[in-house]
Amino acid sequence: EALPTSDSSKLGEGAAEVDWSQLAASLPASANNTVDVFVSAACHPRCFWVHTISEASGQLEELTEAMTASYSKLRESELRLSSVKVGDVCCAMFQGDGKWYRARVMDMKDDELDVFFLDYGDSQYLSRGEIKVLRSEFLALPFQ
């Protein structure tokens, strides 16, 4: 599960600080009290996102592959959002790898949108035409 550290401002309204004692109790620990994770995004040393390496991480990879296969076939005009506002959940292509991910619109300036990738913690700026409606079939897995 991707978790912000002390800086949860990018998560938007309703975000809360991490309760480390509750989190530690919920993590699967090995015999030597370690947890295997990978860092999915880092803003600075006190703001980063990690995923525990588990069955859920495999499900997230499968979701990403299915979304990329589905959205890559669309014409530019298909599944375009008719209107966009801050807080909208959408689907957006991450320019770093060309894959499609679940995202939230965090800010808007003219035709430029600041989108936050909900499952990984990355952000980037995109134009309105570069985001799509998120199909309901891609909401079955909780945000990571």
Summary of the structure (lengths in Angstrom):
residues: 144
radius of gyration: 16.0
end to end distance: 4.7
largest distance: 53.0
contacts: 366
relative contact order: 0.18
helix: 24%
strand: 31%
